[in-house]
Amino acid sequence: MAELKSDNLLEMMKFHLTTDAGKKLTKKIGLVYQLNIAPKKLGVDEVTYIIDLKKGDVIKGEYEGGKPDVIFSFKDDDFLEIATGKMNPQVAFMRELEFSSEIHS
């Protein structure tokens, strides 16, 4: 499994969900998110994380409780920039669309 720059951030998120603030967030949201994070290129060597805001946990690997409510795919650098507020998620999405349309042209 590939090492990601995002691994540490997701471990911090796992810890945060054990705090009172994290428990409030879990209770408020109640959804399961799947993050597919690729080291360089979407679809290649992706690492899957489950952010379970029903149980308040972050798991590296596939979700075993059925289907997640939401699935996102990110490049590692983009996920870090979005998670730390350095990039707007719409910008990352549009960059990927532009790249994808260049490949298919």
Buried (B, 14 or more C-beta within 10 A) or exposed (E): EEEBEBBEBBEEBBEBBEEEEBEEBBEEBEEBBBBBBBBEEBEEEBBBBBBBBEEBBBBBEEBEEEEBBEEBBBBBBBBBBBBEEEBEBEEBEEEBEEEEEEEEE
